[in-house]
């Protein structure tokens, strides 16, 4: 990963909107490579799906929360282009922490888990990685096990 890969991802919104921009700065996190990959997926999804500024900004929060959680020295080696089993283990750890932080009846943990799965799936798909443990995780149900309402 080069220093350019760690540049902030900035999504600028059309003039006249309340929000001017939303960004993710991968260089700020221990798991900078993984955060950068997910930030690229977030930006691509925001453009492809023509998300409103508020929705795009809200979807960036999940990646920053994950980056704040992944602080172990080994997290610096996490990437969606590798084996995947260690990444899935750490994503599971994060999702478990979110379920503990936002227990039912809150649906916040479910929304965070769903958004993260969408970002992972988009990044994998854009790189032709349609099989494997990461793709299986992205297609799986969120941890809280409750139906989405």
N, C-alpha and C positions, 0 to 999 in steps of 0.2 A: 504494500500500500504506500503510495506516495503522499507527500504533503498536500498535493492538490486534491487527493481523494478525501481529505479531511476538511476541506473548505466548507463553510456553512452553506446549507441548502436554504435558499431564500425563495419563497413563493410570494410574488408581488401581486396585489389585487388591483383591479381596475379603479381608476380615479372616481371619486364620488361615493365610494363605499366607506363605511365606518372604520373597517380594518384596512390598513395600508399594506401589511405584509405579515407573513408568519415564517418562522425559520427554525431550523434544527442545526446545531453546531456539533458535528461528530467529534471534533477535536477536544471537546469539553469532557468526554466520557472515557472511562477505562476501555470499554468495549467499542472503541471508535469505529472499527471496521464494520461490525454488525449494525451499529447505529447509522453509519453512512449508507449501507445497503438498504436498510429499511427507510431511510429518509428519501433515497432515490425512488423507491416504490411509492412512498407517500406523495411525492411531487408528481410522478407520472399518473397516479390515480386521481389526484385532484384535477389535473388538466383533462385527462381522458373522460372523467365522469362529470366535468363542468361543475365541480362542487362550489357552493356558495363560500364566501370568505369565512363565515362563522363555522361551517362544517369542516372546511379544510383545516382551519386553526385547531378545532376540537380534535380532529384525527391526528394531529401532530403530537398532542399531549401524550398519547400512549407510548410513542417512541422515546420521548424525553423521560417519562416515568421508568421505562425499561432501562434506559441509560443510567438513570440515578440508582437503580437497583443493582446493576451489574458492576460491582466494585472489586471483585476478587482479582488477584494478579492474573490468573488463568483466563479471565474473561477477555483480556486483550487479544486473545487468539481466536475468539469466536467469529465465525463467518458462515454465511448461508451457502457458500460454494464448497464447503468441506464435507466431512463425514456426516455431520448432522446430529449424531446421537448426543454429543455434549451440548450442542445448542438447544436441542429439545429438552434436555434435563434442566438447563438453566431457564428456559422459557417456562417450563413447568414450575420451577421454584418461584419465579416471578408471579405467575398466575396464582399460585397457592397463596402467596403473600397478599395479592390483591383481594382474594376471596376472604382472607382473614381481616384485612383492613376494611372491606366493604361487605359485611356478611348480609345474608338475606334478612329482611325483605328487600334490601337495596339491590338494584340491577346494575349498578355501576361496574362491578367486577366482570359481569357478563359482557357489558358493552366494551370494556377494555380488552378482554380476551378475544372477542369477535373482531374488533378492529385490528389487533395484532395479527391474528390469523389471516385477515384479508391482505395486510401489508406483506406478510411472508409469502402468501400464495402468489401475489402479483409479481414479487421479485423473482420467485422461483420460475414462474411461467415465462417471464420476460427473458430468462436465461436458459430456457428449454429443460429445466429440471422438473419434470412432471412426476417422477417416481422417487421413492426413498422415504426415509424416516421423517424428514422435514415436510415433504408434501403430505404424508399421512397425518402429521400433527396439524398442519394447516387446514386439513379437511375434517378434523375431528371436532367433537362438541367441546364447548368450554367447560371448565372444571366444576362450576357450581351445580351443574346437572339439572337445573330448573329449565322448564320450557321457556322459550323467548316469547314475551307477550308484547 
